[in-house]
Amino acid sequence: MKGKKMRHFEYKDLTENASKFWKINLESKKLIVTYGRIGIKKPAIKTYIFPTTNPKEGFKTKEDAKKFCEKKIREKTNKGYQEIN
C-alpha cells in the first residue's frame, strides 16, 4: 500500500445525504476494513487473515492481501471517496 499501513477515505454528497467513511489497515497477519457513516459510534469492521486456505477468512499470502487493498482503494476513489491524511 505504498508505505502506508492505515488509509482513511471519506465520501460526502449533501444532495444524497451521504456522509461515509472507509478505512483499510494492512497489518503483519491481518487486513482490517472499517466503514460506516461519519460519526457513527459502532462502525462495521471486517477482518481478513493470512496466510489461510479459506477464501472466506482471508488470503493465501500477504501479497494477495496487498492486491486486494489496492483494488478496493481504486474502487472507492472511482466512486468519489477522497483520501484523508
HELIX and SHEET records of a PDB file:
HELIX    1   1 LEU A   14  GLU A   16  5                                   3    
HELIX    2   2 LYS A   62  ASN A   78  1                                  17    
SHEET    1   A 5 ALA A  44  ILE A  49  0                                        
SHEET    2   A 5 LYS A  30  ARG A  37 -1                                        
SHEET    3   A 5 ALA A  18  LEU A  26 -1                                        
SHEET    4   A 5 MET A   6  ASP A  13 -1                                        
SHEET    5   A 5 GLN A  82  ILE A  84 -1                                        
END                                                                             
